[in-house]
Amino acid sequence: MAEKMAGDTGEKPRETDTVPLTRGLSTKLLVLTILFVMIAEVLIFIPSVANFGMQWMMQRLENAASVSIILMEGEDEKLAPPIRDELLMATGVKAIAVRDADVSRILVVTDMPPMVDEHIDLDAITPTAAIAQTFSTLFFGGDRVFRIYGTVGDTGKIFEILIPDAGLRDAMLTYARNVAFLSLIISLFTATLVFYAINRIMIRPIRAMTQSMLSFAATPDDPRRVISPEERGDEIGVAERELARMQSALQKTLGEQKRLADLGLAVSKINHDMRNMLASAHLMSDRLSTVDDPAVKMLTPRLLRTLDRAVIYTEGVLNYGRTQEAPPTRRRLRLHALVDEVQSVLPLETDDRIEFVNAVPEDFEINADSEHLFRVLANLCRNAIQAMAGDSEPSVIKRLTVAADREDHTARIHVTDTGPGLPQKARENLFAPFRGSAKSGGTGLGLAIAQELVRAHGGALELVESTGGHTVFAISIPDQPRLG
């Protein structure tokens, strides 16, 4: 039992409880960072390519406008075919025209295409239309002819060009490839920086905490398994300090439980022999009571009380050392008769002035385990008698009353005494074993055991009041629910 309380659950240490690299937070963080950066780059890439296409067309229109101005200022507007072809080849267009005051004229032309596939007004095109036109060129272009027109500078003239879209498509594909490659490099670089920063700030501490929890679960009694928190002021630092505090508290609790388990094991081994020795001592004390010596007669009752206390102490430690109380076997009981049985085993003869009052109605019924409820009432009544027995003033009333009533489907039992009341320290640790005793030398196990037995019935044991001359404990036990 001691080994189990120390953390040995019979299972092998979980050495294989490690997260594979492909499923670790580091890998997920790296992949998600690259993905999110790529998504951001795509959102930038689309308008960027569209803007590149518009700039490309505007540059061609501006080049054509420069050529048109030179031609219009020349004396002879008719050019020889070789010169005309060189001009158009330099600008990359098939025809150049200018419109001024609703008058349009063609300045340079080679072979006029049979039809124009798309008309693009650079002055009026919207961003959405520019994006749509860009993707149309990328996916479906290459053999179409565009008519591109718009104003250039402050001349007020509208210049027009006829140009194949093959050059535009090739330029946009080259630009898109370069941007995509650059975006990938930026994504990897950004992901690496983000991964390194977050891995150092978050992932490594979380991995250390995870490893600490696994190691602590394997051997919780080893102080070296408690995590050493870093001096950090963020949430990770708070989590590490709280984990270290929790592990230390749990280690302390396990140590206390181990000592209790060892104590219960030791007491269970010596209990039989101790009972025999106490029974023999009790028998000899009974024989001493027949001796006529006044001194012996005076000391014999004290010796008997001391032996009774030793028996009660041994039984209390043994009962609390059990791993688990047996579950209650609930029956319908006459509480008045059960209280009479409790009265018969109480040490009322130690002080003849203590009055026991069974105020439970004779027809009062309760649904409970008779043995468990007997032990609970015996513990409460014995504590009350011990509290009142210490008062030797003849005029002080010493009365122990057990009463009961019912609230709907819950039976409530009140144990009231006229003792001096519980001290503050006892009230603070009322149901804590080895700390809740109201008298010197007590173990405090009686109330702890009583509370455990009442809770097994689904009820509650509480201190209602404790002042000088009036202490009330209340036991609430709900009726057993009926199935079906």
Residue pairs with C-beta under 8 A, 6 or more apart in sequence:
1 261
1 264
1 265
1 323
2 258
2 261
2 262
2 265
4 10
5 254
5 257
5 258
5 261
6 220
6 221
6 254
6 258
7 217
7 218
7 219
7 220
7 221
7 254
13 218
13 219
14 214
14 217
14 218
17 214
19 25
21 27
25 203
25 206
25 207
26 195
26 199
26 203
29 194
29 195
29 198
29 199
29 203
30 191
30 195
33 190
33 191
33 194
33 195
34 187
34 188
34 191
37 183
37 186
37 187
37 190
37 191
38 183
38 184
38 187
41 183
41 186
41 187
42 183
44 183
45 176
45 179
45 180
45 183
46 131
47 127
47 131
48 179
49 134
49 138
49 172
49 175
49 176
49 179
50 127
50 130
50 131
50 133
50 134
51 130
52 171
52 172
52 175
53 130
53 133
53 134
53 137
53 168
53 172
54 122
54 125
54 130
56 168
56 171
56 172
57 120
57 122
57 146
57 148
57 163
57 168
58 122
58 150
60 91
60 92
60 93
60 148
60 161
60 163
61 122
61 148
61 149
61 150
61 152
61 159
61 161
62 152
63 90
63 91
64 91
64 93
64 96
64 159
64 161
65 152
65 153
65 155
65 157
65 159
67 87
67 90
67 91
67 96
67 107
67 108
68 96
68 98
68 107
68 159
69 155
71 77
71 79
71 107
71 108
72 98
72 107
77 107
79 87
79 108
84 108
84 109
84 110
85 110
87 108
88 94
88 95
88 96
88 108
88 110
91 161
92 163
92 167
93 161
93 162
93 163
94 109
94 110
94 111
94 112
94 113
94 145
94 161
94 162
94 163
94 164
95 106
95 108
95 109
95 110
95 112
95 160
95 161
95 162
96 106
96 107
96 108
96 109
96 159
96 160
96 161
97 104
97 105
97 106
97 107
97 159
97 160
97 161
98 104
98 105
98 107
98 157
98 158
98 159
98 160
99 105
99 149
99 157
99 158
99 159
99 160
100 156
100 157
100 158
104 160
112 162
113 145
113 162
115 145
116 145
116 146
116 147
116 162
117 144
117 145
117 146
117 165
118 133
118 144
118 146
118 147
118 165
119 146
119 147
119 149
120 133
120 146
120 147
120 148
120 149
121 149
121 150
122 148
122 149
122 150
123 150
123 151
125 133
134 172
137 165
137 168
137 169
137 172
138 169
138 172
138 173
138 176
141 165
141 166
141 168
141 169
142 165
142 166
142 169
143 164
143 165
143 166
144 164
144 165
145 162
145 163
145 164
145 165
146 162
146 163
146 164
146 165
146 168
147 160
147 161
147 162
148 160
148 161
148 163
149 158
149 159
149 160
149 161
150 158
150 159
151 157
151 158
151 159
152 159
201 236
202 236
205 230
205 232
205 236
205 240
206 236
208 227
209 227
209 239
209 240
209 243
212 225
212 226
212 227
212 243
212 247
213 243
215 225
216 225
216 226
216 227
216 247
218 225
219 225
220 247
220 250
220 251
220 254
221 251
221 254
221 255
221 258
223 251
225 247
226 244
226 247
226 248
226 251
227 240
227 243
227 244
227 247
228 244
229 237
229 240
229 241
229 243
229 244
230 236
230 237
230 240
231 237
232 240
260 320
260 321
260 433
261 321
263 317
263 321
264 317
264 318
264 320
264 321
264 322
265 321
267 314
267 317
267 318
267 321
268 318
268 321
271 314
271 318
274 314
275 311
275 314
278 307
278 310
278 311
278 314
281 307
282 304
282 307
285 300
285 303
285 304
285 307
286 304
288 296
288 300
288 303
289 296
289 297
289 300
291 297
301 350
305 347
305 350
308 347
312 382
313 443
316 443
316 445
316 446
316 449
317 443
317 445
319 445
319 449
320 433
320 445
320 448
320 449
325 372
325 452
325 453
325 456
327 456
328 368
328 369
328 372
328 453
328 456
328 457
329 369
330 367
330 368
330 369
330 457
330 480
331 367
331 368
331 369
331 370
332 365
332 366
332 367
333 365
333 366
333 367
333 368
333 370
333 373
334 362
334 363
334 364
334 365
335 360
335 364
335 365
335 366
335 404
335 411
335 413
336 358
336 360
336 361
336 362
336 363
336 364
338 370
338 373
338 374
338 377
339 358
339 360
339 377
339 402
340 358
341 374
342 374
342 377
342 378
342 381
342 402
343 356
343 358
343 381
345 378
346 356
346 378
346 381
346 382
346 385
347 382
347 385
348 354
348 356
348 385
350 385
350 389
351 385
351 388
351 389
351 398
353 394
353 398
354 385
354 388
354 389
354 398
354 399
354 400
355 397
355 398
355 399
355 400
356 381
356 399
356 400
357 399
357 400
357 401
357 402
358 402
359 401
359 402
359 403
359 404
360 402
360 403
360 404
360 413
361 404
364 404
364 406
364 411
366 373
366 404
366 411
366 413
366 477
367 411
367 477
367 479
367 480
368 411
368 457
368 477
369 457
372 453
372 456
372 457
373 453
373 477
375 449
375 450
375 453
376 450
376 453
376 454
376 461
376 475
377 402
377 413
377 415
377 475
379 446
379 447
379 449
379 450
380 415
380 446
380 447
380 450
380 473
380 475
381 400
381 402
381 415
382 446
383 438
383 446
383 447
384 400
384 415
384 417
384 419
384 471
385 400
385 417
386 439
387 417
387 419
387 420
387 438
387 439
387 471
388 398
388 400
388 417
388 418
388 419
389 398
390 420
391 398
391 419
391 420
396 418
397 418
398 417
398 418
398 419
399 417
399 418
400 415
400 416
400 417
400 418
401 414
401 415
401 416
401 417
402 413
402 414
402 415
402 416
403 413
403 414
403 416
404 411
404 412
404 413
404 414
405 411
405 412
405 414
406 412
409 478
409 479
410 459
410 476
410 477
410 478
410 479
411 476
411 477
411 478
411 479
412 474
412 475
412 476
413 474
413 475
413 477
414 464
414 472
414 473
414 474
414 475
415 472
415 473
415 474
415 475
416 470
416 471
416 472
416 473
417 471
418 469
418 470
419 469
419 471
420 468
420 469
421 466
421 467
421 468
421 469
421 470
421 471
422 430
422 438
422 463
422 466
422 471
423 438
426 436
426 437
426 438
427 463
427 466
429 435
429 436
429 444
430 436
430 447
430 463
431 447
431 448
431 451
431 461
432 444
432 448
433 443
433 444
433 445
433 448
434 443
434 444
434 445
435 444
436 444
436 447
436 448
437 443
437 444
447 461
450 461
451 461
454 460
454 461
454 475
454 476
454 477
455 461
457 477
457 478
458 477
458 478
459 475
459 476
459 477
459 478
460 475
460 476
461 473
461 474
461 475
461 476
462 473
462 474
462 476
463 471
463 472
463 473
464 472
464 473
464 474
465 471
465 472
466 472
